[in-house]
Amino acid sequence: MQRAIAARAAGHWDGPVRDAVELDFDARHRRRIRLTGEAGLDFLLDLPEVPSLREGDGLELENGEFVAVRCAPESLLEVRAADAITLARLAWHLGNRHLPTEIAAGVLRIRSDHVIADMLRGLGADVREVELPFHPEGGAYGKGRTHGHEHSHDHAHDHSHGHEQGHEHSHGHAHDHDHEHDH
């Protein structure tokens, strides 16, 4: 069985195209999975790390050929609001529920869920079902999925800030400061 050993961004790969594969959001974020291309190529996606594949990316096979990536349409809810404040409030409620959300001009998109659709309508949203590729926002600390991940932070050292009141306090987190604090 052929193995795809590298993912190349759209426009950054050039080689013979052996096949194409249409993947939904979840499959575009898998490191290792058996796939079948549209022309029947059976291959193993075997990457060193989890990718964040997009339309037009190429999966490089061991023999130097490529499998083109296409984004599969999915059943989504398109969420609109009468004004920007209501749309922001709706986005807050989706984020509070840790739902992967695609953000576009004047619209939010989430995976279809009738319970969430009812909640959004109750908050004043116009909710419609659509079939589109899903491209939710990545995590706050980098690219990729917005849920189901682990990360650790080493926030072990303390730092102090002098204040006009003549006291000091420390924060239990780490970050560099290249700027002055005017407290």
C-alpha positions as CSV (number, residue, x, y, z in Angstrom):
1,M,0.0,0.0,0.0
2,Q,1.3,3.5,-0.9
3,R,2.0,5.9,1.9
4,A,1.5,9.7,1.9
5,I,4.4,10.9,3.9
6,A,4.2,14.7,3.6
7,A,1.5,17.4,3.3
8,R,2.3,20.4,1.0
9,A,0.4,23.6,1.0
10,A,-1.6,24.7,-2.1
11,G,0.8,26.4,-4.5
12,H,3.9,24.9,-2.8
13,W,3.9,21.5,-4.5
14,D,4.5,20.5,-8.1
15,G,4.6,17.0,-9.2
16,P,2.5,14.3,-10.9
17,V,-1.0,14.1,-9.6
18,R,-1.9,10.4,-9.1
19,D,-5.3,10.9,-7.6
20,A,-7.5,13.3,-5.5
21,V,-9.3,12.8,-2.2
22,E,-12.3,14.7,-0.8
23,L,-12.1,15.1,3.0
24,D,-14.4,16.5,5.6
25,F,-13.1,18.7,8.4
26,D,-12.2,15.8,10.7
27,A,-10.4,13.9,8.1
28,R,-8.4,17.0,7.1
29,H,-6.9,16.9,10.7
30,R,-5.8,13.3,10.9
31,R,-2.2,12.2,11.1
32,R,-2.7,8.6,10.2
33,I,-5.7,7.2,8.3
34,R,-6.4,4.8,5.4
35,L,-7.9,6.7,2.5
36,T,-9.2,5.9,-1.0
37,G,-8.8,8.4,-3.7
38,E,-11.5,9.4,-6.2
39,A,-9.8,7.3,-8.9
40,G,-9.4,4.3,-6.6
41,L,-5.9,4.8,-5.1
42,D,-5.8,3.0,-1.7
43,F,-3.2,4.7,0.5
44,L,-2.2,5.3,4.0
45,L,-1.9,8.9,5.3
46,D,1.2,8.5,7.5
47,L,2.4,12.0,8.6
48,P,4.8,12.9,11.4
49,E,2.3,15.4,12.9
50,V,-1.4,16.3,12.6
51,P,-2.0,18.5,9.5
52,S,-4.5,21.3,8.9
53,L,-5.3,20.5,5.3
54,R,-7.0,23.0,3.0
55,E,-8.4,22.9,-0.5
56,G,-5.6,22.5,-3.1
57,D,-3.1,21.0,-0.7
58,G,-1.1,18.0,-1.9
59,L,-0.3,14.8,-0.1
60,E,3.1,13.6,-1.2
61,L,3.4,9.8,-1.8
62,E,6.6,7.9,-1.2
63,N,7.2,7.7,-4.9
64,G,7.0,11.5,-5.4
65,E,3.5,11.6,-6.8
66,F,0.8,13.6,-5.2
67,V,-2.8,13.2,-4.1
68,A,-4.7,16.5,-4.4
69,V,-6.9,17.5,-1.4
70,R,-10.5,18.7,-1.9
71,C,-12.7,19.9,0.9
72,A,-15.9,17.9,1.2
73,P,-19.2,19.8,1.7
74,E,-20.8,19.2,5.1
75,S,-24.1,19.8,6.7
76,L,-23.8,23.1,8.4
77,L,-25.9,25.8,10.0
78,E,-25.3,29.3,8.7
79,V,-26.0,31.9,11.5
80,R,-26.8,35.5,10.8
81,A,-28.1,38.4,12.9
82,A,-29.8,41.7,12.4
83,D,-26.8,43.6,13.8
84,A,-23.1,43.2,14.7
85,I,-23.8,43.2,18.5
86,T,-26.3,40.3,18.2
87,L,-23.8,38.4,16.0
88,A,-21.1,39.0,18.5
89,R,-23.4,37.7,21.3
90,L,-24.2,34.6,19.2
91,A,-20.5,34.0,18.7
92,W,-19.9,34.3,22.4
93,H,-22.6,31.7,23.1
94,L,-21.0,29.3,20.6
95,G,-17.6,29.8,22.0
96,N,-18.9,29.3,25.5
97,R,-20.0,25.9,24.4
98,H,-16.6,25.2,22.7
99,L,-18.2,24.6,19.3
100,P,-16.0,24.8,16.3
101,T,-17.1,27.9,14.5
102,E,-16.3,29.3,11.1
103,I,-16.3,33.1,11.0
104,A,-17.0,35.0,7.8
105,A,-18.2,38.5,7.0
106,G,-21.6,38.8,8.7
107,V,-22.0,35.1,9.2
108,L,-21.1,32.2,11.6
109,R,-21.1,28.6,10.5
110,I,-21.3,25.6,12.7
111,R,-22.0,21.9,12.3
112,S,-25.7,21.1,12.1
113,D,-27.2,20.6,15.6
114,H,-31.0,21.1,16.1
115,V,-30.6,21.9,19.8
116,I,-28.0,24.6,19.1
117,A,-30.1,25.9,16.2
118,D,-33.1,26.3,18.6
119,M,-30.9,28.1,21.2
120,L,-29.6,30.5,18.5
121,R,-33.0,31.3,17.1
122,G,-34.1,32.0,20.7
123,L,-31.3,34.5,20.9
124,G,-32.5,36.3,17.7
125,A,-30.5,34.5,15.1
126,D,-31.5,33.7,11.5
127,V,-30.4,30.1,11.1
128,R,-30.3,28.2,7.8
129,E,-29.0,24.8,6.8
130,V,-26.3,24.8,4.1
131,E,-23.9,22.3,2.5
132,L,-20.4,23.7,2.4
133,P,-16.9,22.8,3.3
134,F,-16.3,23.6,6.9
135,H,-13.3,25.8,7.9
136,P,-13.7,26.7,11.6
137,E,-11.3,29.0,13.4
138,G,-8.1,27.4,14.7
139,G,-7.1,27.4,18.3
140,A,-5.9,30.6,20.0
141,Y,-2.4,29.1,20.3
142,G,-1.9,28.2,16.7
143,K,-3.4,26.4,13.7
144,G,-5.6,23.4,13.8
145,R,-8.6,22.2,15.6
146,T,-10.3,24.1,18.3
147,H,-11.3,21.2,20.5
148,G,-10.1,17.8,21.7
149,H,-6.5,18.9,22.1
150,E,-4.1,19.0,25.0
151,H,-1.5,21.6,25.7
152,S,0.6,22.5,28.7
153,H,1.9,25.8,29.8
154,D,4.9,26.3,32.1
155,H,3.7,29.1,34.3
156,A,6.1,28.4,37.1
157,H,8.0,31.6,37.8
158,D,6.7,34.7,39.4
159,H,7.4,38.3,38.6
160,S,6.6,41.5,40.5
161,H,5.3,44.9,39.6
162,G,6.0,47.9,41.7
163,H,3.0,50.1,42.3
164,E,2.5,53.7,43.5
165,Q,0.7,52.3,46.5
166,G,4.1,50.9,47.7
167,H,3.1,47.2,47.5
168,E,4.2,44.3,45.3
169,H,2.3,41.3,44.0
170,S,3.3,38.4,41.8
171,H,1.5,36.6,39.0
172,G,1.9,32.9,38.6
173,H,2.4,32.9,34.9
174,A,5.3,33.4,32.5
175,H,5.7,35.9,29.8
176,D,8.4,38.4,28.7
177,H,7.9,42.1,29.1
178,D,9.4,44.5,26.7
179,H,7.2,47.3,27.8
180,E,6.6,49.5,30.9
181,H,3.7,48.9,33.2
182,D,1.9,52.1,34.3
183,H,-0.3,50.9,37.1
